[in-house]
C-alpha cells in the first residue's frame, strides 16, 4: 500500500538529505518537502531527487503568492527534468501572516488566484506558447526555452474549506489534507469522491518513540503551534468539535507564547489529528487514517532526541525495506 513521508521545517538541510538517503532503500511512494520560511523548495527537491533516485518527490506546499505562475512553472519543469519525471507539484494559499508579513503581498482572492495559477502552470508546463487573460493575470507570448520532460506534471492542491475543496476536485490531480478530524475527513472524502475521483493525500503530524508519552508530547507541541499561528486551521477545528481546545490554546498563546500551549491539546485531538506513540500503536493509528478513504497518507516526521536515530525508528516503523 502507498505511503509517503514529509521531511522539513524541523530539520536542517543536511538532515533532510540524510533522511532521504535512508528512505531511498525503502518502498516509499513519495518524499514531500515543505516550504515555510526556511529551505527553498525547488532547490531541496532537486537535491532530494538525487539522494533518493526512485520515489516520487513532492512540494507540500509552494504558496501561490510568493512566486508568479510562470516562475513556479519554470521551477517545476526544471525539477521534473532533474528528477527524470518524478515531481508532484503541491500548491496552496498559505496564510495572511506569511503572505503579507513575510512576502509583502496582499492576501486577496485566494480561490480565483489558485484557479488561474493552475490553468497557467498547466499551459506552460505542456511546452506550448501561452497567451492568457484572467481576472488577475495576463500573459503574452510566454513559452519555455527548455523542453519539458513530460506533457503534464501532476498538481495537488492543499484544501481546507468548501470553495477550495470544490476547486480542487474540479481542476487538480490530487488533494493535500492537513489537520482534519478523522470522522470529518471520512465524510468529506466520501462526498467529494462520489463526484469525481482524484488522489487523496493527508499529511499527518507523526512522532514515534519507544516511550509513548514522549511521542505524544512532541505531537502536541506541533499541533498546538499550528492551532496558535494558523487561523484557518484554528477556525476549521473549532467548527469541527474542538472549539474549547482551540480557544484555550489561542488565548494562552496570546498571553505567554508557545511555551505551554501544548498543555491545552486534548487526548481526543491527538487521537484524531496525529499519529503518536510507540511503533505498534502508530501502525494501528495509520490503519485508521487509511479507513477514512485517504489514498496516500503522508507521515510528517517530528523528531525526538537525536534526529537521525529518531528517523531510523520512524522509517523502520512505517516503511518496508527493499
ABEGO torsion letter per residue (X at the ends): XBBBBBBBAABBAAAAAAAAAAAAABABABBBBBBBABBBAAAAAAAAAAABAABBBBBOBBBAAABBAAAAAAAAAAAAAAAGGABBBBBBAEBAAAAAAAAGBBBBGAAAAAAAAAAAAAAAAAGBBBBBBBAABBBBGBBBABBBABABBBBBBBBABAAAAAAAAAABABBBBBGBBAAAAAAAAAAAAAABBBBBBBBBBBBBBABAAAAAAAAAAAAAAAAAABAAAAAAAAAAGAAAAAAAAAAAAAAAEAAAAAAABBAAAAAAABBBEBAAAAAAAAAAAAAAGBABBBBBBBBBEBAAAAAAAAAAAABBBX
